[in-house]
Amino acid sequence: MPSPKSAYSIPTKIGKLDTHIFVVWVDNEAGVLARVVGLFSGRGYNIESLAVAEVDATKNISRITIVTTGTPQVIDQIKLQLKKLVPVHKVADFKREDKKVIFKEMALLKIVAQKKKIEKCLKECKKFNPVILDKTNKSIVVQITALRREIDKMSKKLKPYGLTSTSRTGAIAMTRGAETFK
Amino acid sequence: MSKLYTGAEIVFKCLEDQEVEYIFGYPGGAVLPIYDELKNHSSIKHILVRHEQGAGHAAEGYARSSGKPGVVLVTSGPGATNVVTALTDAYMDSVPLVCISGQVPTHLIGTDAFQECDTTGITRPCTKHNWLVKDIKDLSRVMHEAFKVATSGRPGPVLVDIPKDIQFAKINYAKFKKEKKVNGKLHNKFSSNEIDLLIDLISKSKKPIVYTGGGVINSGPEASETLKEFVRLIGFPITSTLQGLGAFPGDDNQFIGMLGMHGTYEANNAMHDCDLLINIGARFDDRITGKIDEFSPKSKKVHIDIDPSSINKIIKVDLAIVGDVNEVIKLTIKRINKKQNGLKDSNKQKISKWWEQIQKWRTKDSLGFINSDKEIKPQYAVKRLYELTKNQDTFITTEVGQHQMWAAQHYKFNKPNRWMTSGGLGTMGYGLPAAVGVQIAHPDKLVIDIAGEASVLMTMQEMSTAVQYSLPIKIFILNNQYMGMVRQWQELLHEKNYSESYSEALPDFVKLAEAYGCKGIKADNPNELDEKIKEMIDYKGPVIFDCHVDPNENCFPMIPSGKPHNQMILGPNDKRENKITGKGKSLV
């Protein structure tokens, strides 16, 4: 390798990237989301999706779900760095392949097309619990819940049928069974 | 109904309850109510700096030399932005700081008001935590929590932003009870099983090394004592990072010098060839590791640190012990003594060959330099300074650059908290204000800033602070007219294209000293150096010492970029030897 003329070392090869879902319980206070997101941007971690809302109004707790990719070392760092933030109570980290955890995302799809095409769209959506939220002669708004990649696929598939706009919540997660994450 | 206090009074009540003696600050519109209250609290002394960055570094110097948190008070807008460098510096080097900043009144926040800035937004990435107090009811809780966060676990800076209307608002104040249990973010949950694993590794190793860092200093003076006991008990060689200097006596035979980019030949080679590496309170910084792939390839690695996120961040380790350094080593010593399985004696035999190897490396004398009787060599200047000050308890601060490395290499520290330098952030201009803070904490001790002429000009205004409070700090400038470290890199990596690294039109430092109302001394001849250093030490007031040194001297040894520990560049002394013998390297 030619001399890099640098006071720093040369980057080493990046290992295999895994997709992980982090669930973070935080105090619902001003700036807390900025702290979490700033940690990701400041340290160069990646965010694929982010979902956040208050889940316990009396204790003032919000639950943040973040989908991210990274090498095992980076994933480990993300978890430890998140735990260091003062308003963070606990951090759960799941692999996307984890069978013990449910991952779901909701999407609103607006289709502007003729009746026949709309019918076809609804048929395609059938697997994903479609709920019709709005309907006119020329259009329809459908709500579906599915995995991230299933929604990815659906958006691609429905484009030719007149899908004009998509709104997604980002993935949220919950463990199966009676146990809760401590 | 109990007595009502204003927000400004509450701030001082909290500071009093936290036993704060000094605050470093600079007044301005948005903190005037707090400054107005200052006169009513005689136990707290305010040190007026000349620039908010100086306040931050002075508080860092105070904190690092005393072990107590440093407190900074600044105004909104420019006051807050000026302190950002110092906060980042404290964050990188784990220094406990509590910064209180004024803010525009709550109803003006977000309106681009005069001297408004998003202080909590700007300082979020450079503090452990920060708070914008929008309700007077939260003020005392936040103030006390700020001290707790700054000082517990791995220490660091915090910031409390207080809008002006909150400083005027009134509320009652509940007496503060100091909690015994510290912050939930403190991790001290290591198990005795982990300690047994460590002892097992210690007893099996043939080529061990102990590598210590600033964590030992931050764990308190007792940790250094415990470390000494531990290292003497196991008989291992010990090396230290820049920040860890002083935790183990620098003149002890078991100490093999600083490691890393400008570390000694023996320390770096021992790091590379060892079979057991015990990292105590250090973080595998890139100035230490060199090329990651070839970092200490044959060793089992142990990492003792209070911050779980430091573990496996850069170097994967075989055994991680998360906990306070002092507690971990204390328990380890206890268990080694309890076992009495002959480890103490057999261990020293086992590693005797390793010590022989280290002695061979030592004969290389990698810190050696070719002295001159015409020009002052910077290394010689630091050595003389050490010899002439080692008989008293001396505190050294530095700026950043070649002089910093020469100070680290040639000044031997025997006690913790005597060495204050900006390592992580590498802030030029750190040393002078830090010396101010150190002198405040230790009024009767000798405090010297080993400086470079370029660095020191960045915060030179704080000489005025030193004079105002009669702080007899000594600014020992190794003046080579270059930004020396920049010049060295340009010489080695950029074909001697010395782009903008030469300072033309430097001030006359003696006259500058006189202008500030302190003493100026100039030296440019090695024969007069000792006498002039003595003159500096004996003078009962601040001194600027302009020591003209050889402008072309480079800082060796050095690990070049992207190279592992065993491929160091050595100094000219070594090169000359190699030329003569031709087989220089094979001799070692």
Boltz contact constraints between the chains, C-beta under 6 A:
constraints:
  - contact:
      token1: [A, 5]
      token2: [B, 493]
      max_distance: 6.0
  - contact:
      token1: [A, 6]
      token2: [B, 561]
      max_distance: 6.0
  - contact:
      token1: [A, 7]
      token2: [B, 561]
      max_distance: 6.0
  - contact:
      token1: [A, 9]
      token2: [B, 291]
      max_distance: 6.0
  - contact:
      token1: [A, 9]
      token2: [B, 562]
      max_distance: 6.0
  - contact:
      token1: [A, 10]
      token2: [B, 562]
      max_distance: 6.0
  - contact:
      token1: [A, 12]
      token2: [B, 292]
      max_distance: 6.0
  - contact:
      token1: [A, 12]
      token2: [B, 293]
      max_distance: 6.0
  - contact:
      token1: [A, 38]
      token2: [B, 124]
      max_distance: 6.0
  - contact:
      token1: [A, 38]
      token2: [B, 125]
      max_distance: 6.0
  - contact:
      token1: [A, 42]
      token2: [B, 125]
      max_distance: 6.0
  - contact:
      token1: [A, 77]
      token2: [B, 313]
      max_distance: 6.0
  - contact:
      token1: [A, 80]
      token2: [B, 308]
      max_distance: 6.0
  - contact:
      token1: [A, 80]
      token2: [B, 309]
      max_distance: 6.0
  - contact:
      token1: [A, 81]
      token2: [B, 309]
      max_distance: 6.0
  - contact:
      token1: [A, 84]
      token2: [B, 309]
      max_distance: 6.0
  - contact:
      token1: [A, 86]
      token2: [B, 129]
      max_distance: 6.0
